[in-house]
Amino acid sequence: MNQEKEWRGSSVGAIFLILLGLIFLLNNFGVLPWSVWGVLWRFWPIIFILWGLRAIFGRSRFSRLIVGLISLIAVLFILALVVSANNQQINDWVKRYLPSWDATKVLRQGETVETKKSIASTEYPTVSKRTVKAELGLGKLILNDSAEAVIANLVAKHSTTFGVPKFEHSLSGQSLEIELRQSDKFGGWFNEFSELRYELSLGMPELLTDLDLELGTGAAELELKTLRVDTATIEVGTGSVDVDFSAASVPISEIKLAVGTGSISIRLPKEVGLAIKHEVGLGGFSVDNNKLKGDGEYKTNNYDTATVKVAIRGEVGTGSISVERY
């Protein structure tokens, strides 16, 4: 009886272990490149589908047979799709019998291209403040400042199947709003997003700037040396954000942080005074290796005497926020 229960629980997993073993075998013999693992991870939702089917059909012998058969078909389909997508001869051979089959289109990654956009200072000669908003669900954002006499420069690396990112800007009075968003246009059933990269450089560092970053599952790195920041707002879902502030770029008003299951790491100079309001769920919030719990307030010992100080508001779900002074 125990052996039967064990078999019930492991049959689906065993089939997928066979798939992984076959892929490794094909890697070793040079039939498939090692880069194919970047494609395979996109099929992980199938595991939840099979678990759902198992829950629906129950644990009878017939249901185990059905779920096992569906699992085997799914494994064979994935294997055929991946092999065909990486071997044009095999893909052409299958197309002779199945004219509608074209694995290279289903799993196409597209060509990586570079898109450059810029906002010249001559476009907005009267601007006195800018708000930079970045809403990115995927990919990686690199944001820094420079001494260039331009308002902003964007260099985006993306797949041709995903589309050109949206980089919009408009002036209201003397305040300029800049918005970076990902394209909602993409092709193929399973697209490769790992190549998405956005490098945003903000010139004219003396221009008062609000930063507003919303990140989904991607990553962001902000290195701000001389930028005059008013407010920095960072919201993260499952991604990660690392921010380095210098003494010159510490926000004048406040830093607002919100994390779901991801992470935010903030680095500031040691002499900066901190006043923190925190709301911590199951995750972690640390300041100079001091752990903050629950809802409350915290001030560093040098806050009252510090020449440069900043207020931080942080909300943590199951993720983490780390504030470190170096």
Secondary structure, 3 states (H helix, E strand, C coil): CHHHHHHHHHHHHHHHHHHHHHHHHHHHCCCCCHHHHHHHHHHCHHHHHHHHHHHHHCCCHHHHHHHHHHHHHHHHHHHHHHHHHHCHHHHHHHHHHCCCCCHHHHCCCCCEEEEEEEEEHHHCCCCCEEEEEEEECCCEEEEEECCCCEEEEEEEEEECCCCCCEEEEEEECCEEEEEEECCCCCCCCCCCCCCCEEEEEECCCCCEEEEEEEECCCEEEEEECCCCEEEEEEEECCCEEEEEECCCCCCCCEEEEEECCCEEEEEECCCCEEEEEEEECCCEEEECCEEECCEEEEECCCCCCCCCEEEEEEEECCCEEEEEEC
